[in-house]
Amino acid sequence: MNIRPFKIAVSEEQLNDLLARLKLTRVPRSLDAESWDDGASLAFMERLISHWRLGFDWRAQEDRLNSFPQFIARVGELDVHFVHEKGKGPAPMPLVLTHGWPGSFAEMQEIIPLLSDPAAHGGDASDAFDVVVPSLPGFGFSQAPQHRGVSSKRVAEMWSELMTGLGYDRFGAQGGDIGAGVSMWLGRLYPKQMVGLHLNYIPGGFLPPLGDGSPPITAEEEAFRTRAASWFATEGAYSAQQSTKPLTLAYALSDSPVGLAAWIAEKFRTWSDCNGEVERVFTLDQLLTDISIYWFSGNVASTLRIYKENRSEPLKFNERERVEPAFGMALFPAELPTPPRSWVERVFDVKRWTPMPKGGHFAAMEQPQLLAEEIRAFFRPLR
């Protein structure tokens, strides 16, 4: 496998172009500047835009991200960007962490050292991991797909190739959002390679065997289906757009940094455990680092399109199909609608299912210590 070192180096031309666009921003009218009822709050967005123009230091964030060892590997037909942080311990376990949308590899900044060097953060060195954090194809600094078909299933195939190319015959997988789907596909496609799967989200497209001889739906499972349908009716417009007509949306988000910021920031507020106040959980710099990675990549269309690919290739299982690797779940209270354990046990070998005390969809950013401790606990007996 062709692997080369990588450092983020956004050009001055890109930075100047961004600032010029921000200066010419035309914001919409709002019936209530403080309200989020109709989408991203005008008052919040004006504050975010001002900070992006006048207070945000991309170069400082770039240096912070570049403190991690980063590489580009040729995986299949694409160049894949990844962080590879070797563990400090007697026998570090290889672990691939996969982000989702609207996140990025930058989500993992806080949790990487907790997993790679637990002894330096109050843990046990025997729990250390060799941590690999790839950027999904077309996200961040990974090359965008040039053809259809790059779904979460295809990404799982690529991650298997990447980890094998790094010398790891067996490894664990962890993820949320799209990263959860990639991890589940890894367990399904490569059971002999996988030590175990740990998630902090169950993808909405996950469909275990239902009907045709499968056990009947329980009351708890039916309540989940009702809850999920209600959530999608009020909060799922983004997914419907991205999974049907992503390119139409991409014209706006590729041309307007503020449009992109509004589209992303609203999700960080809605999906996090912030009680409606996004800055209680994320700083403006954290939000803008993630948003800037999307902007500077120039690949907004591909970050949206994976929703359409996953709609074409859902994570649907056949009657009596089982996935062998051990499965663990950290259930954060502000997470999107999550199926009950019995729903997942129809397919997966659930060894650990842990309700968490606080946190939401972006667990690695919101509660890195809690998530790291749970990941360590899940994989400890599998080493």
Phi and psi in degrees as a GROMACS rama.xvg file:
@    title "Ramachandran Plot"
@    xaxis  label "Phi"
@    yaxis  label "Psi"
@TYPE xy
-82.4182  112.279  ASN-2
-125.783  132.546  ILE-3
-134.629  147.825  ARG-4
-62.1402  154.784  PRO-5
-142.728  139.843  PHE-6
-129.707  138.293  LYS-7
-69.9631  132.848  ILE-8
-149.492  78.0906  ALA-9
-68.5304  134.573  VAL-10
-74.94  157.357  SER-11
-61.9116  -34.0891  GLU-12
-61.0344  -41.2269  GLU-13
-65.4797  -42.5971  GLN-14
-63.6231  -43.3411  LEU-15
-65.7043  -39.1435  ASN-16
-62.6236  -43.0289  ASP-17
-60.1968  -48.6978  LEU-18
-62.5823  -36.8617  LEU-19
-65.4519  -41.8976  ALA-20
-65.7049  -41.2675  ARG-21
-63.044  -38.2344  LEU-22
-63.7564  -30.103  LYS-23
-97.6313  14.7433  LEU-24
-57.8077  136.057  THR-25
-116.061  110.661  ARG-26
-91.0323  155.161  VAL-27
-79.0786  164.699  PRO-28
-75.9712  155.286  ARG-29
-137.441  141.411  SER-30
-70.4286  -27.1305  LEU-31
-148.769  106.085  ASP-32
-60.7019  -29.2802  ALA-33
-86.487  -20.789  GLU-34
-76.4408  147.018  SER-35
-106.168  7.50912  TRP-36
-62.7419  -34.7638  ASP-37
-98.1201  6.16559  ASP-38
129.241  -158.379  GLY-39
-57.6593  126.601  ALA-40
-60.3053  133.514  SER-41
-62.3975  -42.6722  LEU-42
-62.2961  -43.603  ALA-43
-64.9661  -44.311  PHE-44
-64.9164  -37.7338  MET-45
-64.284  -36.9755  GLU-46
-68.5243  -40.4461  ARG-47
-64.8616  -42.943  LEU-48
-62.4175  -44.7911  ILE-49
-61.0771  -42.6634  SER-50
-67.6628  -38.0906  HIS-51
-61.7795  -39.1243  TRP-52
-76.0838  -43.4826  ARG-53
-113.589  -19.3506  LEU-54
-121.673  -24.9897  GLY-55
-77.98  130.961  PHE-56
-109.941  93.6683  ASP-57
-61.1866  -38.4627  TRP-58
-61.2979  -36.8297  ARG-59
-65.3723  -40.8886  ALA-60
-68.7269  -38.0993  GLN-61
-59.8628  -43.9856  GLU-62
-63.8458  -39.8696  ASP-63
-62.2175  -45.8876  ARG-64
-66.4427  -36.0423  LEU-65
-73.4364  -6.38938  ASN-66
-72.6807  -14.6573  SER-67
-91.1404  143.574  PHE-68
-70.4143  117.091  PRO-69
-119.398  152.563  GLN-70
-146.618  163.915  PHE-71
-120.846  128.561  ILE-72
-121.477  142.014  ALA-73
-83.2189  110.467  ARG-74
-119.155  112.119  VAL-75
62.7694  -123.508  GLY-76
-102.253  8.81121  GLU-77
-124.433  149.301  LEU-78
-87.2687  122.679  ASP-79
-111.816  127.04  VAL-80
-86.0033  140.129  HIS-81
-156.339  152.582  PHE-82
-93.0342  139.005  VAL-83
-133.339  96.2551  HIS-84
-103.762  111.282  GLU-85
-70.7585  143.068  LYS-86
-78.2311  152.969  GLY-87
-111.075  98.6015  LYS-88
179.306  176.25  GLY-89
-67.3438  -31.5334  PRO-90
-155.943  73.3456  ALA-91
-59.6809  138.55  PRO-92
-91.6078  132.446  MET-93
-66.2316  134.655  PRO-94
-142.486  125.809  LEU-95
-102.076  123.379  VAL-96
-103.492  127.28  LEU-97
-120.932  127.292  THR-98
-82.6621  -175.134  HIS-99
-138.143  -157.472  GLY-100
-107.932  139.174  TRP-101
-94.357  40.7001  PRO-102
-91.392  -168.225  GLY-103
-161.607  179.433  SER-104
-60.4406  -23.1059  PHE-105
-64.7064  -20.5659  ALA-106
-55.0065  -29.101  GLU-107
-92.3533  5.77714  MET-108
-53.9278  -44.3072  GLN-109
-79.3081  -32.4167  GLU-110
-84.9181  -24.0544  ILE-111
-55.6504  -53.0191  ILE-112
-65.0379  -29.6988  PRO-113
-65.2437  -32.0707  LEU-114
-89.058  -36.5453  LEU-115
-80.6299  -29.7787  SER-116
-136.487  66.212  ASP-117
-61.3412  -32.817  PRO-118
-62.4388  -29.5666  ALA-119
-78.3309  -4.7616  ALA-120
-130.681  35.3101  HIS-121
83.7905  6.68118  GLY-122
-105.768  -164.868  GLY-123
-106.934  130.829  ASP-124
-60.282  -24.1414  ALA-125
-69.8765  -11.619  SER-126
-93.7284  9.96775  ASP-127
-68.1254  149.536  ALA-128
-122.943  147.57  PHE-129
-82.9834  109.751  ASP-130
-96.9782  125.372  VAL-131
-117.584  122.144  VAL-132
-122.627  93.6902  VAL-133
-81.8653  153.738  PRO-134
-89.7865  129.944  SER-135
-53.1067  150.589  LEU-136
-53.4063  126.308  PRO-137
84.0833  -3.04933  GLY-138
-102.659  144.513  PHE-139
55.9177  -122.449  GLY-140
-106.281  16.72  PHE-141
-88.809  145.558  SER-142
-65.6068  143.061  GLN-143
-77.41  142.154  ALA-144
-58.7012  145.161  PRO-145
-101.995  1.24912  GLN-146
-151.897  168.225  HIS-147
-71.0804  161.743  ARG-148
106.416  -1.11603  GLY-149
-89.7354  80.6828  VAL-150
-95.2429  -177.874  SER-151
-59.4145  -33.2255  SER-152
-62.5589  -46.2343  LYS-153
-64.9582  -37.8326  ARG-154
-61.8954  -40.3333  VAL-155
-59.3727  -41.1162  ALA-156
-62.0987  -39.6551  GLU-157
-67.2117  -40.9774  MET-158
-65.7799  -36.1432  TRP-159
-60.8817  -43.4958  SER-160
-65.8319  -41.6412  GLU-161
-61.9511  -49.3061  LEU-162
-65.624  -39.0557  MET-163
-62.9562  -41.6169  THR-164
-64.6391  -25.3008  GLY-165
-84.3913  -1.5768  LEU-166
96.0915  13.3297  GLY-167
-103.273  106.406  TYR-168
-74.3736  -32.5909  ASP-169
-134.26  144.369  ARG-170
-159.143  164.077  PHE-171
-99.1905  164.415  GLY-172
-133.318  142.814  ALA-173
-142.438  144.439  GLN-174
-173.593  165.326  GLY-175
-133.391  164.497  GLY-176
54.9377  -132.095  ASP-177
-58.944  -34.5468  ILE-178
-61.2522  -28.5631  GLY-179
-68.8181  -42.3422  ALA-180
-63.3095  -41.7312  GLY-181
-60.38  -43.264  VAL-182
-64.6575  -39.4508  SER-183
-66.4918  -38.941  MET-184
-64.5067  -37.7163  TRP-185
-58.8521  -44.8582  LEU-186
-64.1658  -35.7705  GLY-187
-74.3455  -40.726  ARG-188
-86.8119  -29.5015  LEU-189
-132.183  57.9338  TYR-190
-60.4732  -31.1729  PRO-191
-74.9807  -25.5371  LYS-192
-81.304  -24.8582  GLN-193
-90.5405  125.664  MET-194
-73.1117  -39.6529  VAL-195
178.894  166.095  GLY-196
-121.29  128.943  LEU-197
-126.332  129.431  HIS-198
-125.596  158.514  LEU-199
-123.555  20.0904  ASN-200
-163.673  147.778  TYR-201
-111.571  118.291  ILE-202
-55.6944  141.313  PRO-203
-62.7039  -23.5823  GLY-204
-85.1085  -0.0717249  GLY-205
-69.4561  119.939  PHE-206
-125.247  105.031  LEU-207
-74.5311  172.396  PRO-208
-59.4062  129.623  PRO-209
-133.827  132.322  LEU-210
73.8644  -171.584  GLY-211
49.7867  49.4375  ASP-212
93.1405  -9.26455  GLY-213
-74.6058  158.509  SER-214
-56.8559  147.405  PRO-215
-64.6965  156.069  PRO-216
-65.0381  131.538  ILE-217
-82.5664  166.875  THR-218
-61.4636  -38.4838  ALA-219
-66.4714  -39.9671  GLU-220
-68.0666  -38.7935  GLU-221
-66.0861  -37.8202  GLU-222
-64.1934  -37.0673  ALA-223
-63.7389  -43.8387  PHE-224
-61.2085  -40.0629  ARG-225
-65.769  -43.9917  THR-226
-63.9422  -42.5424  ARG-227
-64.9032  -40.1794  ALA-228
-65.0702  -39.4357  ALA-229
-65.8447  -41.3591  SER-230
-62.6366  -45.1778  TRP-231
-63.4448  -34.5383  PHE-232
-66.2475  -29.5497  ALA-233
-104.137  -25.7481  THR-234
-122.771  -1.48487  GLU-235
-96.7264  10.5384  GLY-236
-60.3473  -37.8026  ALA-237
-59.0613  -43.3919  TYR-238
-68.5998  -41.1437  SER-239
-60.6305  -42.6308  ALA-240
-66.578  -48.2971  GLN-241
-69.4238  -25.6331  GLN-242
-94.517  -0.593291  SER-243
-123.657  -51.5069  THR-244
-130.868  61.7053  LYS-245
-63.8682  -32.5882  PRO-246
-67.6931  -36.3435  LEU-247
-58.1488  -45.9296  THR-248
-66.7085  -36.4907  LEU-249
-62.3131  -30.1986  ALA-250
-58.4005  -45.3817  TYR-251
-69.5102  -46.1325  ALA-252
-73.6087  -24.3095  LEU-253
-79.1124  -22.3379  SER-254
-99.5286  -27.7854  ASP-255
-119.038  110.813  SER-256
-62.749  -32.1868  PRO-257
-71.2083  -38.7094  VAL-258
-60.3068  -44.1052  GLY-259
-61.1544  -44.7448  LEU-260
-62.5316  -41.7976  ALA-261
-64.4796  -43.2922  ALA-262
-60.709  -37.795  TRP-263
-85.4926  -47.0132  ILE-264
-61.7198  -36.252  ALA-265
-60.1657  -34.9645  GLU-266
-73.1522  -37.0858  LYS-267
-62.1992  -35.9479  PHE-268
-72.0759  -48.4488  ARG-269
-67.2461  -34.8906  THR-270
-97.3233  -0.371821  TRP-271
-102.997  166.276  SER-272
-88.9175  67.079  ASP-273
-117.7  -0.272813  CYS-274
54.3606  38.0157  ASN-275
85.2472  -3.72367  GLY-276
-118.755  93.4286  GLU-277
-59.7343  -31.3023  VAL-278
-77.6606  -2.44563  GLU-279
-72.6989  -22.1287  ARG-280
-112.895  -41.7108  VAL-281
-120.957  138.714  PHE-282
-78.4672  160.888  THR-283
-60.3965  -36.0528  LEU-284
-64.1078  -39.7321  ASP-285
-62.6751  -46.3262  GLN-286
-61.8745  -45.3309  LEU-287
-71.898  -27.6101  LEU-288
-63.7948  -46.7526  THR-289
-64.0116  -47.2149  ASP-290
-62.2997  -40.0981  ILE-291
-64.7413  -36.03  SER-292
-61.4822  -42.0987  ILE-293
-61.8622  -43.6387  TYR-294
-66.3638  -49.6378  TRP-295
-69.6825  -23.2861  PHE-296
-65.2497  -31.4997  SER-297
69.6681  13.5182  GLY-298
-116.609  32.223  ASN-299
-54.0488  -40.621  VAL-300
-58.5206  -40.8061  ALA-301
-71.9377  -29.026  SER-302
-69.2755  -27.5252  THR-303
-82.839  -37.8739  LEU-304
-65.2788  -26.4692  ARG-305
-60.4444  -24.641  ILE-306
-63.487  -41.5014  TYR-307
-67.46  -39.272  LYS-308
-62.292  -42.0275  GLU-309
-71.3559  -28.1956  ASN-310
-67.5853  -33.3449  ARG-311
-77.1006  -22.7226  SER-312
-134.939  70.8332  GLU-313
-71.3617  161.673  PRO-314
-85.1842  75.7402  LEU-315
-112.244  136.115  LYS-316
-112.775  153.272  PHE-317
-89.3601  165.79  ASN-318
-56.6137  131.296  GLU-319
65.8873  10.1588  ARG-320
-73.3019  135.077  GLU-321
-125.726  145.361  ARG-322
-106.657  124.171  VAL-323
-74.962  -45.3593  GLU-324
-58.9221  147.352  PRO-325
-57.9758  144.889  ALA-326
-123.773  133.844  PHE-327
-130.236  150.209  GLY-328
-136.886  127.817  MET-329
-103.227  113.434  ALA-330
-100.344  99.8384  LEU-331
-84.0363  139.909  PHE-332
-64.209  -29.5386  PRO-333
-97.8682  17.2721  ALA-334
-68.2968  158.664  GLU-335
-60.3094  164.737  LEU-336
-48.9091  126.319  PRO-337
-120.603  133.759  THR-338
-66.5384  155.968  PRO-339
-70.0353  166.106  PRO-340
-57.1064  -38.13  ARG-341
-62.0461  -33.7473  SER-342
-61.8772  -44.247  TRP-343
-72.7563  -35.6617  VAL-344
-69.3394  -10.7561  GLU-345
-63.6638  -21.4146  ARG-346
-127.156  -42.2202  VAL-347
-100.677  154.402  PHE-348
-89.7481  86.5742  ASP-349
-76.9621  115.968  VAL-350
-101.122  -24.4622  LYS-351
-149.613  131.68  ARG-352
-140.846  100.778  TRP-353
-115.887  112.718  THR-354
-67.2905  129.874  PRO-355
-98.1182  151.782  MET-356
-74.8894  -26.2699  PRO-357
-161.726  161.144  LYS-358
120.266  166.675  GLY-359
-138.411  -145.107  GLY-360
-66.5001  -31.8498  HIS-361
-99.4915  60.61  PHE-362
-59.5139  -40.3795  ALA-363
-64.8004  -26.7194  ALA-364
-89.4055  -39.8769  MET-365
-75.2968  -46.3441  GLU-366
-136.552  64.5414  GLN-367
-60.8795  -38.5552  PRO-368
-65.2671  -46.1058  GLN-369
-63.2293  -44.5986  LEU-370
-66.8513  -41.103  LEU-371
-61.6972  -42.9687  ALA-372
-62.3752  -38.845  GLU-373
-70.5875  -39.1481  GLU-374
-62.701  -44.3326  ILE-375
-59.4775  -45.8111  ARG-376
-63.0471  -39.509  ALA-377
-65.8645  -46.162  PHE-378
-81.6373  -14.8458  PHE-379
-54.088  -50.0627  ARG-380
-75.4376  -6.6676  PRO-381
-95.4645  -4.29908  LEU-382
